[in-house]
Structures are given as C-alpha cells and as structure tokens.
Amino acid sequence: MSQSLHAHASAAAPVTSVFTEADFRARAARGLLPAPTDRVFDPRTGRALGRSDWDLNPQLAADLAAMDPPRPAAVLVPIIMRHELTVLLTQRTDTLSSHAGQIAFPGGRVDATDADAKAAALREAHEEIGLDANFVEPIGYLDGYRTGTGYSITPLVALVRPGFKLALAPGEVADAFEVPLAFLMSAVNHQQQEREWRGRRRAYWAMPFGDRFIWGATAGMLKNMFDRLYSS
C-alpha cells in the first residue's frame, strides 16, 4: 500500500522556535530516559509504577492486582525532522479484533526473537508501515505505560529523517498521518474525557486533531512526553 500522510495544518497551534530539531534534541537529552524503565508494574501489590490507563482513575487501581502479569510491548514515537517537527501516527483498520479503528504509534508485542524493546519497536514500525530503520535515530525512552488491555509498553522516541517511503500493512493499518508537534505539546489541546468501559466510567486523555481522535494510551504517552519535555 502506498504512503498516505495527512497534516491538518489549520488545526495546529502557532509554531515557534521551541519546536525545532535543535530544541527538541536539547530537551530530549535532559528529559528522556537513556534506557527503558524496568519498574512498570509491581506484581506483589498490583501497582503501576510508571504511567498507565489508571493515572486518571485511581479509584480503579485495585483492578491491577487482579490482572495477569502484563505482556511486554514496544512502540516507536517517530518525530519527523521537518522544518516544523511532526509526530507520525497510524490509524488501525476497522477489521482488527482489538483496538479497531484507533489511532496509535507503530508498535506491538515484544517477540522472543527481539533483542530488546528497541529492536521490537523498529521491527514493528517496519512491518506495520514500512519505515526503514536507516531513516530512524533513536534518542531515548518515555516512562513505561501499562494498559487496561494487559500490555506493558516501552515507548522509544526517535527522530526520523525525511525522505522515507511508507508501505502500510494490509488489513492492519488503514492510514498513516502526521500531526504538528506544536499541537500535541500544547497543554490547551490536552483534554480529560470519560466514557463507559466494561461497565464503569473511566477517564482518559484525549487530543482531538481535526477529524482524528487521539485518545487512550496513545494520548497518555504523548502527555508523558509533554510532562518530561515541555511542562516547565
């Protein structure tokens, strides 16, 4: 499938020199983790030690103690090095058995054949959207993220050099598109919303962008990047 990138520039906040490659590198050097955090979940207490779907739902934290140990996963957080930095996201197809139609970072489960979370994130990005690792420069990690669907995600942040060509995995990825980093890293665009999930009201982060509804774990990881790099 051919590359499909859509940028809704009209929805973005004004871009300043804050959102340049040089500034992002400086902030990343100060704020990103040099290695994946290995303390995402304490099986003895059922407590999420990193970021999680429970950040806005502390009254439901006891659910963690009743869940099976999480399955390891990794995602790539691709920052495209355009004149105005963007974040590359995917939209899953409507036919998938889980998270159908949702917006996500490229990524998935860590396989036994993967050397580590970094290898898994790069492999998944290539399998899902055809992103060649030669264009990708990993620069650090966000906090581990625990999902309500049973995954412990390692988010790898990387700078991506323009010139890449995408090939979307049929049946898995419906679209790939870019959102200005300035929009996603502006607190005014961070919303707390609620919906019913498995019979209970749950709150979650959302960052609606044009006709793209970015929410849940993806928005939670973006919020973590904001907290680490842009909140002060």
C-alpha positions as CSV (number, residue, x, y, z in Angstrom):
1,M,0.0,0.0,0.0
2,S,1.3,3.4,-0.8
3,Q,2.3,6.1,1.6
4,S,-0.6,8.3,2.9
5,L,0.3,11.3,5.0
6,H,-2.2,13.9,6.0
7,A,-1.3,17.0,8.0
8,H,-4.1,19.3,9.3
9,A,-2.1,22.5,9.5
10,S,-5.1,24.6,10.1
11,A,-5.8,22.8,13.4
12,A,-2.3,23.3,14.8
13,A,-1.1,25.9,17.3
14,P,1.3,28.5,16.0
15,V,4.8,27.1,15.6
16,T,7.7,28.8,17.3
17,S,11.4,28.1,17.5
18,V,10.6,25.9,20.5
19,F,9.6,23.1,18.1
20,T,12.8,22.9,16.1
21,E,15.1,19.9,15.8
22,A,17.8,21.6,17.8
23,D,15.5,22.5,20.7
24,F,13.9,19.0,20.7
25,R,17.3,17.4,20.9
26,A,18.3,19.5,23.9
27,R,15.0,18.8,25.7
28,A,15.3,15.1,24.9
29,A,18.8,15.0,26.3
30,R,17.5,16.4,29.6
31,G,14.1,14.7,29.9
32,L,14.1,11.3,28.2
33,L,15.2,8.1,29.8
34,P,18.5,6.7,28.5
35,A,17.2,3.1,28.9
36,P,13.7,1.5,29.3
37,T,12.3,1.6,32.8
38,D,12.1,-1.9,34.2
39,R,9.7,-0.9,37.0
40,V,6.4,-0.6,35.3
41,F,4.4,-3.0,37.4
42,D,4.8,-4.5,40.8
43,P,3.1,-7.9,40.8
44,R,3.2,-8.1,44.6
45,T,0.9,-5.0,45.1
46,G,-0.7,-4.7,41.7
47,R,0.5,-1.1,41.5
48,A,1.5,0.6,38.2
49,L,4.9,2.2,38.9
50,G,5.1,4.1,35.6
51,R,2.4,5.7,33.5
52,S,-0.9,3.8,32.9
53,D,-4.5,3.8,32.0
54,W,-5.2,4.2,35.7
55,D,-3.5,7.6,36.0
56,L,-6.9,9.4,35.8
57,N,-8.7,6.5,37.5
58,P,-7.1,5.9,40.9
59,Q,-10.3,4.6,42.3
60,L,-10.0,1.6,40.0
61,A,-6.3,0.8,40.8
62,A,-7.3,-2.4,42.6
63,D,-8.1,-3.8,39.2
64,L,-4.3,-4.2,38.6
65,A,-3.9,-6.7,41.4
66,A,-6.5,-9.0,39.8
67,M,-4.9,-8.9,36.4
68,D,-2.4,-11.4,34.9
69,P,1.1,-10.1,34.6
70,P,1.3,-7.7,31.6
71,R,2.6,-8.8,28.2
72,P,5.7,-6.7,27.0
73,A,5.2,-4.5,24.1
74,A,7.1,-1.6,22.4
75,V,6.1,1.3,20.3
76,L,8.1,3.9,18.2
77,V,7.3,7.5,18.8
78,P,8.5,9.0,15.5
79,I,9.4,12.7,15.4
80,I,9.7,13.7,11.8
81,M,12.5,16.2,11.2
82,R,10.7,18.7,9.0
83,H,11.2,22.4,9.3
84,E,8.3,22.3,11.8
85,L,8.5,19.0,13.7
86,T,5.7,16.5,13.4
87,V,4.7,13.2,15.0
88,L,3.9,10.2,12.8
89,L,0.8,8.2,13.9
90,T,-1.2,5.4,12.4
91,Q,-4.9,4.6,12.3
92,R,-5.7,0.9,12.7
93,T,-8.2,-0.8,10.4
94,D,-11.8,-1.3,11.4
95,T,-11.4,-5.1,11.0
96,L,-8.9,-5.8,13.7
97,S,-10.0,-7.9,16.7
98,S,-8.7,-5.3,19.2
99,H,-8.4,-1.5,19.1
100,A,-10.1,-1.4,15.7
101,G,-10.0,2.0,14.1
102,Q,-8.0,3.6,16.9
103,I,-5.0,5.9,16.4
104,A,-1.7,4.5,17.6
105,F,2.0,4.6,17.4
106,P,3.6,1.9,15.2
107,G,4.4,-1.0,17.5
108,G,3.3,-4.2,19.1
109,R,4.3,-7.2,21.2
110,V,8.0,-7.9,22.0
111,D,8.7,-11.2,20.4
112,A,11.1,-13.8,21.7
113,T,13.4,-13.2,18.7
114,D,13.7,-9.4,19.5
115,A,16.9,-8.5,21.2
116,D,15.2,-5.8,23.3
117,A,12.3,-3.3,23.3
118,K,14.2,-1.1,20.8
119,A,14.6,-3.9,18.3
120,A,10.9,-4.7,18.7
121,A,9.8,-1.1,18.1
122,L,11.9,-0.8,15.0
123,R,10.8,-4.2,13.7
124,E,7.1,-3.4,14.2
125,A,7.5,0.0,12.6
126,H,8.9,-1.7,9.5
127,E,6.3,-4.4,9.4
128,E,3.3,-2.1,10.0
129,I,4.2,0.9,7.9
130,G,7.4,0.0,6.0
131,L,9.5,2.6,7.9
132,D,13.2,1.9,7.1
133,A,15.4,1.9,10.2
134,N,18.1,3.7,8.2
135,F,15.9,6.8,8.5
136,V,15.4,6.4,12.2
137,E,17.6,7.8,15.0
138,P,16.5,6.5,18.5
139,I,17.2,9.1,21.1
140,G,15.6,7.9,24.4
141,Y,12.6,6.5,26.2
142,L,9.4,7.6,27.8
143,D,8.2,6.0,31.0
144,G,6.8,2.5,30.6
145,Y,3.0,2.5,30.1
146,R,0.6,-0.1,31.4
147,T,-2.7,-0.6,29.5
148,G,-6.0,-1.8,30.7
149,T,-5.9,-4.5,28.0
150,G,-2.9,-6.2,29.6
151,Y,0.2,-4.7,28.0
152,S,3.3,-3.1,29.4
153,I,4.5,-0.7,26.7
154,T,8.0,0.6,26.3
155,P,7.8,3.9,24.2
156,L,11.0,4.6,22.2
157,V,11.3,8.2,21.0
158,A,13.2,8.6,17.7
159,L,14.0,11.4,15.2
160,V,13.1,10.4,11.6
161,R,14.9,11.9,8.6
162,P,12.5,12.9,5.8
163,G,12.7,11.0,2.5
164,F,11.3,7.8,3.8
165,K,8.6,5.9,1.9
166,L,5.8,4.1,3.7
167,A,4.1,0.8,2.8
168,L,1.1,0.1,5.1
169,A,0.4,-3.4,6.2
170,P,-2.9,-4.5,4.5
171,G,-5.6,-5.4,7.0
172,E,-3.7,-3.9,9.9
173,V,-3.0,-0.2,9.2
174,A,-5.6,1.9,7.4
175,D,-3.7,5.2,7.3
176,A,-0.5,7.0,8.4
177,F,-0.5,10.7,9.1
178,E,1.5,13.5,10.7
179,V,0.4,15.9,13.4
180,P,2.4,19.0,14.3
181,L,4.5,18.5,17.4
182,A,3.4,22.1,18.4
183,F,-0.2,21.0,18.6
184,L,0.4,17.8,20.7
185,M,2.8,19.5,23.1
186,S,0.4,22.4,23.8
187,A,-1.4,21.9,27.1
188,V,-4.5,23.6,25.9
189,N,-5.0,20.7,23.5
190,H,-4.9,18.1,26.3
191,Q,-8.5,17.1,27.3
192,Q,-9.7,14.8,30.0
193,Q,-12.8,12.9,28.8
194,E,-14.8,10.0,30.1
195,R,-16.7,7.0,28.7
196,E,-18.1,3.7,29.9
197,W,-15.7,0.8,29.6
198,R,-16.5,-2.7,30.9
199,G,-19.5,-1.3,32.8
200,R,-17.7,1.5,34.6
201,R,-17.0,5.2,33.9
202,R,-13.3,5.7,33.1
203,A,-11.4,8.9,32.4
204,Y,-8.7,9.2,29.8
205,W,-6.6,11.7,28.0
206,A,-7.7,12.9,24.5
207,M,-6.1,15.2,21.9
208,P,-8.6,15.6,19.1
209,F,-7.0,16.9,16.0
210,G,-9.3,17.7,13.1
211,D,-11.1,14.5,12.2
212,R,-8.5,12.4,14.1
213,F,-9.5,11.4,17.7
214,I,-6.2,10.7,19.5
215,W,-7.0,9.2,22.9
216,G,-6.3,6.5,25.5
217,A,-2.8,5.0,25.7
218,T,-1.5,7.0,22.7
219,A,-2.6,10.3,24.2
220,G,-1.3,9.1,27.6
221,M,2.1,8.5,26.2
222,L,2.1,11.9,24.4
223,K,1.1,13.5,27.8
224,N,4.1,11.8,29.3
225,M,6.3,13.3,26.7
226,F,4.8,16.7,27.3
227,D,5.4,16.3,31.1
228,R,9.1,15.3,30.5
229,L,10.0,17.8,27.8
230,Y,7.6,20.8,27.8
231,S,5.8,21.2,31.1
232,S,8.3,23.7,32.6
